[in-house]
Amino acid sequence: MCQHQPPCPSADSADRESARLVAHHPEQGWSLLCNGVVLFEDTGELLPDGRIIAPQRFRDVTLTSA
């Protein structure tokens, strides 16, 4: 799929998010990467084979002293 040199990481590699942008639609909350991955603004991903990567949610941690 990728015609860049060096080629973009594949959709199966751990660094798939570093592929080049093909389309960016911030008003709709998504971007398409050269490797076919759709990135959503909530950090979720849709891979070309239909697999879903859930958003990476960070929990607020409250520290209290005893």
N, C-alpha and C positions, 0 to 999 in steps of 0.2 A: 504494500500500500504506500509506504513512504518512499519518496524519490530524493530525499535530502542526503547530503554527505557531510558528516557521518550520519547514518540512518537513525531515526528516532527509535527509542525503546519500544518494544512490542507491548501489546495490551496485557500480556501475561507477566511482564517483568515488574519487579518491585518499584522501579522508578518510572512507571508508565506516565505519571503526571508531568514529566519533564519533556514530553513530546511537543512539537510545535502546534500552535493554534491554527485551525483551519477556519473556524467560524466562532464568533463571540457574540452572545446575545444577553448582555447584562440585564436588559429590561425584562427578559423572560427567565433569567437565573441559570443559564447553562452555557457551556462552551463545548465545541467539538475539537478533539485533538487529531493530529495526523494519523495516529495509530487506531483511530476509530472509537476511542473512549469518549463518552459524554461525561463531562464534569458538571456537577450542580453546585450552586453557590453555598449550599448547606454542607458541602464536602462529600456528598454521596457521589457514586459513579455508576454508570451503566457501561458494561463491557460489550464489545461487538458480538460476542456469542450469546448475549442476553443475560449474563450473570449480573447481579447487583452487588455493589460494595456499599454497605450501610454508611451513613454519615458518621464521622468521628466526633462524637459528643464528649465534651469535657465537663466533668462535674465540678461544681464549686466546692471547695474544701474550706471549712471553717475550723480554725485552730482555737482551742480554748485552753486556758491554764487552770489547773486544779488548785 
